[in-house]
């Protein structure tokens, strides 16, 4: 992180040589003092601006890094954790991916085969394909972590690990990024590839008191004989339900809208068949239930009473009525789990560099133009899952097999 000052080094060497030959008294303290001056001098030297600064060493950031490196561009990928693809160390919580790994297609055409490989990034190394890491059609997340680690190391991508960007501001030359150690980096172009990882907590009174998908136990024994309400009927919600269906007494699922099945909508982000076990148990009347939350999030609230959790109308006060119970409102639950997805992290942008929130996705994605450049911040681009603001709910831009091409 030091930029060496050659004139200062020459001056220092000019002092050291005669000192060594004459063995002057106090030589070592003098050297220590000179080194201290050197640190001050060198640290004050401005570092040349990096041409491309990529934030995040997930699949999108590394794919971008590969293309920049192949083009001989000056770039650095900044990763806050100690390994690439760190999101997949924790997610999906129950470790099964929903991206297919079709190893045999009957074809030798590389592009055709890649069309049926939703986990591999593009490179010139044929060994860096997911089919060499897992034989499963739906691989384990840990296999993807191994693959992404090898992708970074085998291609020698320029990744600076353990560097969390805590502040991003505009400058006359582009952008200035500051990390957790207050080290600054001048960047001509910033490419944000941090994915979507901030839990999307619905604006429902009491929502902060229920369990979240990001932290709920993944041990089925913790749900033994429990009544469970899951808020959210996407892949995370159904993945969670499928994991505990053999342990829980009841599992009820609720959301503000109807379930959207991927095989009907042809959008891979909608509910996939691999996760829809609870639809089967519901349709066959096996105690589990599905419902829609009436109105908007302002019309209901969560309360905790007599060691049970309840979803009730927002204006409800008093004792829980004794009545024939239905799925949802007033039903007593031992656990309520929030599975309402994730959104973009805006926390480190100051007012000069804030990209703005995309209203059509309710802030899930930042504002961006069709070329993935920020609408309000020239020279700021988005890659990876965060770039899905361009084709939200329309195409596969949020997923590895989509954004590996759009970077």
LOBA-271248 format. One record per residue (C-alpha): x, y, z; residue in three letters. Coordinates in steps of 0.001 Angstrom, whole numbers, plus 524288, in hexadecimal, padded with zeros to 5 digits. Example, Ala and Ser with C-alpha at 12.3 -4.5 7.8 and 13.67 -1.06 7.14 Angstrom:
% residues 2
8300C7EE6C81E78ALA
835667FBDC81BE4SER
***
This chain:
% residues 407
800008000080000UNK
80BDC808B280022UNK
81026810647F442UNK
81EFE811017F531UNK
825EA81E257F404UNK
8329C81B107ECC1UNK
83931828247F03AUNK
83695825D27FE98UNK
83C1D818157FDB0UNK
8487081D447F73FUNK
84A17827478020BUNK
8483181CD480C57UNK
85214813B4805FCUNK
85BAC81EEF8054BUNK
85AEF81FC8813FDUNK
85AF48112C816B2UNK
8675E80DB980F21UNK
870D98169A81677UNK
86A0A8136382320UNK
86C5A804F8820ECUNK
87AB3806F881D61UNK
87DB680FDA828D8UNK
874F88085083275UNK
86FEE814E88380BUNK
86A30814FC84599UNK
85B808156284565UNK
85ACA80FA5837D2UNK
84ECB806F983A71UNK
84675811BF840A3UNK
849BA81A6383502UNK
8457380FE382B87UNK
838BC80E4483309UNK
8367A81CED83239UNK
8396A81D0C823BAUNK
82FE8811E68216FUNK
825838198A828ABUNK
827FF8253A81FD9UNK
8277181C3381418UNK
819FC8174C817FEUNK
815098252881952UNK
81AFB8293680C57UNK
8165981D47804D0UNK
808AE81D2F80A63UNK
806A482B2B80643UNK
8091E8280B7F7F7UNK
7FC94827857EFDAUNK
7F9D181A3D7E9EAUNK
7F69481A5A7DB71UNK
7E8328184F7D8BBUNK
7E42F80A597D5DFUNK
7DD7B809617C8BEUNK
7D2F77FFBA7CD17UNK
7CF387FD317DB49UNK
7C6267F1907DD0DUNK
7BF2D7F0247EA10UNK
7BC437E1E97ED22UNK
7C2F57D52C7E941UNK
7B6A27CD817E6E5UNK
7B3927C7467D9B7UNK
7B0407D44F7D34AUNK
7BC567DB5C7D840UNK
7C5547D0487D45DUNK
7BF4F7CEF47C6E1UNK
7C17D7DD747C4D7UNK
7CF5A7DC207CA09UNK
7D2247D11A7C07EUNK
7CDE97D91C7B4BCUNK
7D56C7E52A7B93EUNK
7E18B7DD077BBB4UNK
7E0547D68D7AE5DUNK
7DFCF7E4237A858UNK
7EBEC7E8C47AF9AUNK
7E48E7F2C37B7B4UNK
7E8BF7F8507C4D6UNK
7DF347F3127CF03UNK
7DDEA7EE727DD17UNK
7D2E97E68F7E322UNK
7D06A7EA527F153UNK
7CA897DF687F99EUNK
7C6C87E16F807CEUNK
7C8267D31580B68UNK
7D3B47C9D180AB0UNK
7CEAB7C1EF7FF20UNK
7C7797C40C7F26DUNK
7B90F7C0BB7F13CUNK
7B74F7C2447FFE9UNK
7A8907C4517FE88UNK
7A75E7B5E07FB90UNK
7ADFA7B20D8084BUNK
7A1047B58580EC8UNK
796C07B5398040DUNK
78E747AE608007BUNK
78CAB7AADB80EC0UNK
7897C79C9C80C0BUNK
794D179B7480264UNK
78E19796887F610UNK
78F5079F467EA2CUNK
784177A0CC7E08EUNK
78D357A34B7D506UNK
78E667976B7CC48UNK
79AE178FF17C963UNK
797D9787CF7BD64UNK
7A4BE780F87BAC4UNK
7A0A1779757AE9FUNK
798DB77F4B7A372UNK
79C737765A7981EUNK
7A3A6781B9791DAUNK
7B1E6785D07910FUNK
7AE837940278E4BUNK
7B41B79C4B79967UNK
7A9ED7A71E798C4UNK
79EAC79D847980EUNK
7A3BA7961A7A3D1UNK
7A5C47A2AA7AB5EUNK
797847A5E77A8FDUNK
7945479A5A7B1D8UNK
79ED479D6E7BBCEUNK
7999F7A8127C4ADUNK
7A5147A86A7CE1AUNK
7B1727AA287C602UNK
7B7E17B7077C2D1UNK
7BE2C7B9B07B5A7UNK
7CCD27B7A97B461UNK
7D7367B1E57AB78UNK
7D9867A6AD7B501UNK
7D0E379AFE7B1B8UNK
7D38C7950B7BF21UNK
7CC3D7A0517C56EUNK
7BEB179AE27C31CUNK
7B521796B87CD8EUNK
7B3A77891C7C7D9UNK
7C149786347CD0AUNK
7BD2B78A077DAC9UNK
7B0147833C7DC63UNK
7A8737783F7D60DUNK
79BA477D157DBBEUNK
7918B783687D30FUNK
78F2B78D397DDF2UNK
79CA278E967E44FUNK
79F927917D7F27FUNK
7A33F79F7A7F58BUNK
7B03E79AEC7FB26UNK
7B3F5795AD7EDB6UNK
7B1827A3147E7EEUNK
7BA1C7A9387F266UNK
7C53079FEF7EE9EUNK
7C32F7A2FA7E04FUNK
7C36C7B1BA7E250UNK
7CFA17B0C17EAC0UNK
7D6907A92B7E002UNK
7D1BF7B2A67D59BUNK
7D81C7BDE67DCD9UNK
7E4DE7B6D87DFBFUNK
7E6D47AF8A7D2E4UNK
7E4967BBCC7CADAUNK
7ECB97C3EB7D449UNK
7E2787CE877D554UNK
7E6D27DB017DC00UNK
7DEAA7DA167E85CUNK
7E1AB7E17F7F4C7UNK
7DB3F7D9A37FFA0UNK
7D7397DE1580D38UNK
7D47E7EBB28080DUNK
7C7007F0FF80B04UNK
7C35A7FD7E80409UNK
7BC7E805C180E48UNK
7BB418129C806E7UNK
7B9FA816337F890UNK
7BA728246C7F45EUNK
7BBB482BDE7E79BUNK
7C80C833377E420UNK
7CC6783BE57D8F7UNK
7D3578303C7D2C6UNK
7C8E1826057D54FUNK
7C6C381FD37E29CUNK
7CDA981E1C7EF8DUNK
7CB82811B37F758UNK
7CF0281044805B9UNK
7D0C28032B80C71UNK
7CF337FEE481AA1UNK
7DD3D8032381D85UNK
7DAE3810E281800UNK
7E39180DB480C55UNK
7DEBB814ED80045UNK
7DEC3810D47F200UNK
7DD07819E27E667UNK
7D4EF813897DBB8UNK
7D1F4818337CE0EUNK
7C6AA80E8E7CC8BUNK
7BF76807377D749UNK
7B89C7FA517D490UNK
7AFA87F6497DFA3UNK
7ADE17E79A7E06AUNK
7A99E7E58D7EE6BUNK
79D677DDDD7EB1CUNK
7911B7DE7E7F348UNK
793C07DAB980159UNK
78CBB7E47480A45UNK
7808E7DDBE80FDDUNK
7741B7E3D580ABAUNK
76C047E5E481713UNK
75DD77E90E813C9UNK
757ED7F5448199BUNK
74F277EDB4822E6UNK
74E3C7F17D83138UNK
755697E72483914UNK
75D0B7E1C982D6AUNK
769DD7E40E83490UNK
7659F7DA7C83F32UNK
7642A7CE8683669UNK
76EB07C56083152UNK
7754F7C89D8246CUNK
7797C7BF4A819A9UNK
787577C44381B54UNK
7884C7BF9282984UNK
77DB67B56682C10UNK
782307A8068309CUNK
7848779DF28260AUNK
78364792A682FB8UNK
7763478BE782D76UNK
776297875B83BA5UNK
774137956683FFBUNK
766AD794FD83975UNK
762287881683F34UNK
75389788D084189UNK
753257978F83F2FUNK
7493279FB5837ECUNK
750387A83C82E1CUNK
74C357B3D6825C5UNK
755267B76E81A73UNK
7538F7C50B814B9UNK
757A17C4B58067DUNK
754717BAA37FC31UNK
760537BB2D7F383UNK
76B687B1767F2B2UNK
7710E7B51180003UNK
763FD7B307806BFUNK
761137A60B80043UNK
76F1F7A17F80204UNK
76DA67A3FB81099UNK
7607579D458112AUNK
765637912880A0CUNK
7707D78FF6813C9UNK
767AF78F6C81FCEUNK
75B62788F781A76UNK
75EFF77C07820DAUNK
7606F7824F82E33UNK
7563E78D1582F72UNK
7481678AD18334EUNK
742B07953C82A30UNK
7496179DAB8200AUNK
7419A7A91081AE1UNK
746B07B21581047UNK
741EA7BFBF80D23UNK
7453F7CAB2803CDUNK
73EFC7D6B77FDD9UNK
73D747D0897F06EUNK
73AB77C37F7EA25UNK
7455B7B96C7E853UNK
74C757BAC97DB6BUNK
751C07AE047D61AUNK
75DB77AEB87CD73UNK
7586B7A4607C433UNK
74CD87AD627C1ABUNK
753977BA987C11BUNK
760547B5AE7BAEFUNK
767A27BE927C460UNK
772077B6D57CBAEUNK
770CF7BF547D7D3UNK
762D97BB037DA56UNK
75FBD7AED77E23DUNK
766ED7A3157DCEEUNK
76135795657DD37UNK
76CB1790657E533UNK
767D9798A47F09EUNK
75923796FE7EFA5UNK
7574078B587F8E4UNK
74DD1792FB80169UNK
74497795657F61AUNK
7435E7869F7F517UNK
7406A784F98039DUNK
736C8790428031EUNK
72F5678B257F751UNK
72EA677D9A7FD67UNK
729237837C809F7UNK
7344677F96812DDUNK
7327B78A8181D0BUNK
73B48794758164DUNK
735387A0EE8111EUNK
736AE7AC008075DUNK
7309C7B98D80813UNK
731CA7C77880368UNK
7337B7D2B680CE5UNK
727D67DBBE80B2CUNK
72A9E7E986806A4UNK
7381B7EF6780812UNK
7428A7EE2E8127DUNK
73C4A7F9B681988UNK
72FF57F1BF81BCFUNK
735FE7E74182491UNK
73FA07E5F482FC8UNK
746A77DB78837B0UNK
7443A7DA2B8463AUNK
749927D125850C0UNK
73FF77CC8C85B1AUNK
73FFC7C0F58648AUNK
74C637BB5A85E7CUNK
746437BB3E850FEUNK
747CB7C3D884513UNK
73C1B7C8F983D8FUNK
739887D00C830D9UNK
72E347D94B83377UNK
727B67E53282D22UNK
72F707F1AF82F4AUNK
724927F7FB83729UNK
722837EC2583FFFUNK
7236B7EE4984EB2UNK
71FC07E59A85A26UNK
71EFE7D6EF85C07UNK
720467CD1585119UNK
712797C85684E0FUNK
70EF57BA1785014UNK
709A07B5C684307UNK
70B1A7AB5F838BCUNK
718EA7AD6C83408UNK
71CB97AF59825EFUNK
729E27B0D881F6DUNK
72FDD7BE15821FAUNK
728847C80282A37UNK
727687C4E6838CFUNK
72D6E7B76083774UNK
736EE7B492842C6UNK
744AC7B1EC83DE6UNK
750A47AD828454AUNK
759A57B36483B02UNK
757F97BD5D83036UNK
762A77BD9A825DAUNK
764C27C8F181C93UNK
769217C48880EEEUNK
767177D0F680743UNK
7738F7D19B7FF5AUNK
77EF97DAF37FEA7UNK
7821C7E8517F94AUNK
78DC37F0817F4FAUNK
796BB7F66A7FF3DUNK
79689805547FE62UNK
79D32807AB80B7FUNK
7AAE380B87806E7UNK
7A71D815657FC61UNK
7A7AA8238D800C6UNK
79E9C82DD87FB17UNK
7A837831377F037UNK
7A8AB8233F7EB18UNK
79B5D81DA17EE95UNK
795D08163E7E2D1UNK
78791818277E675UNK
77D7B80D837E8D7UNK
775D9807287DDE4UNK
76786809C37E0CDUNK
7622F7FEDD7D842UNK
769027F4C77E0D3UNK
766237FC767ED55UNK
774737FF2C7EF8BUNK
778B67F11D7EDFAUNK
781DE7F5C67E329UNK
788EE802A77E0D1UNK
7853380B9A7D5A9UNK
78C86808527C931UNK
78C2880A567BA8BUNK
78ADB7FF647B076UNK
799CE7FEBF7AF7CUNK
79A7A7FBF97BE42UNK
7A021809657C12DUNK
79A5D810EA7CC86UNK
78FB981A577C86BUNK
795058250D7D13EUNK
7A374821A07D2ACUNK
7AB87821817C60CUNK
7B67D817987C68AUNK
7AF9280EDA7D050UNK
7AADD801C67CB12UNK
7A42D7F5D87D0CAUNK
7A79C7E7997CE66UNK
7A2BF7DA977D35CUNK
795BF7D9177DA4FUNK
794F67E7C17DCEEUNK
794087EA4C7CE4CUNK
786BD7E3A37CD92UNK
780567F0E57CEE4UNK
780FF7F1A67C00BUNK
7790B7E53C7BD97UNK
7723F7E32A7CAAEUNK
768537D8187C9BFUNK
76A667D79D7BB10UNK
776AC7CFBD7B8A5UNK
781CC7C89B7BF83UNK
78A407D4737C288UNK
78A267D1C77D134UNK
78FFD7C4497CFA7UNK
79D877BF627CC80UNK
799C17B96E7BF7EUNK
794477C6AF7BB9AUNK
79D9E7D0E47C0CDUNK
7A9D77C9797BC7AUNK
7A6487CEC77AF05UNK
7A15B7DC547B29CUNK
7ADE97E0EC7B943UNK
***
